[in-house]
Amino acid sequence: MFNDPFHFFRWVLTIFVTVYASVLSLQIAYSYYVWLASRDKYMSLLRQYVIVQGLRLRARRFAGDALICILLTVALGCMFVAQFQLDHIQQTLRYVQSPR
């Protein structure tokens, strides 16, 4: 499967980027949690404001952006499937064309 250096590079890059984005997102979420969990009265007011604004969000406003994100994810999945099928076709052609 990794006979081509590009495939190996692509998989290694995918793993590193996924791990990096996950760790960074968790760190940011935890820092916001710690910051908003403070007992200060101003932080309590800010926390209530954030909760109220979160509840006031309308799903229709962000439905278009969410749909685009979902469609791009589906397109990425289709490209991965197509790449696997092309690799399989290439391996089959090499096997058929190889002298016995």
C-alpha positions in Angstrom: 0.0 0.0 0.0 2.8 2.4 0.8 5.0 1.6 -2.2 4.7 5.2 -3.3 6.3 7.9 -1.1 3.4 10.2 -1.7 1.0 7.8 -0.1 3.2 7.4 3.0 3.6 11.2 3.3 -0.1 11.7 2.9 -1.0 9.2 5.7 1.7 10.5 8.1 0.6 14.1 7.4 -3.0 13.2 8.0 -2.2 11.5 11.4 -0.1 14.5 12.6 -2.6 17.1 11.5 -5.5 15.2 13.1 -3.6 14.7 16.4 -2.5 18.4 16.4 -5.9 19.8 15.7 -7.5 17.5 18.4 -5.0 18.4 21.1 -5.2 22.1 20.3 -9.0 22.1 20.3 -9.1 20.3 23.7 -6.6 22.7 25.2 -8.6 25.7 24.1 -11.9 24.2 25.3 -10.3 23.4 28.7 -8.8 26.9 29.0 -12.2 28.5 28.4 -13.8 26.1 30.9 -11.3 27.0 33.5 -11.6 30.7 32.7 -15.4 30.7 32.9 -15.6 28.5 36.0 -14.1 31.3 38.1 -16.0 32.3 41.2 -15.6 36.1 40.5 -18.9 37.9 40.2 -17.9 39.4 36.9 -17.1 36.0 35.5 -20.4 34.7 36.8 -22.1 37.5 34.8 -20.0 36.7 31.7 -20.8 33.0 32.1 -24.6 33.8 32.2 -24.2 36.1 29.2 -22.4 33.4 27.2 -25.1 30.8 28.1 -28.0 33.2 27.1 -26.3 34.0 23.8 -25.8 30.3 23.2 -29.5 29.7 23.8 -30.5 32.6 21.5 -28.7 31.2 18.5 -30.9 30.4 15.7 -30.4 27.2 13.8 -31.5 28.7 10.5 -28.7 31.2 10.5 -26.0 28.6 10.6 -27.8 25.9 8.7 -26.2 26.9 5.4 -22.7 26.9 6.9 -23.4 23.5 8.6 -24.7 22.1 5.3 -21.5 23.3 3.5 -19.3 21.7 6.1 -21.3 18.4 5.9 -21.1 18.4 2.1 -17.4 19.1 2.1 -16.9 16.2 4.5 -18.8 13.9 2.3 -16.8 15.1 -0.7 -13.6 14.4 1.2 -14.8 10.9 2.0 -15.7 10.3 -1.6 -12.2 11.4 -2.7 -10.7 8.9 -0.2 -12.8 6.1 -1.5 -12.0 7.0 -5.1 -8.2 7.1 -4.3 -8.5 3.6 -2.7 -10.3 2.3 -5.8 -7.7 3.9 -8.1 -4.9 2.2 -6.1 -6.7 -1.1 -6.4 -7.1 -0.7 -10.1 -3.4 0.2 -10.5 -2.3 -2.9 -8.5 -4.6 -5.1 -10.6 -3.2 -3.6 -13.8 0.4 -4.2 -12.6 -0.5 -7.8 -11.8 -2.2 -8.4 -15.1 0.6 -6.8 -17.2 3.5 -8.4 -15.3 5.3 -11.2 -17.2 4.8 -14.6 -15.6 
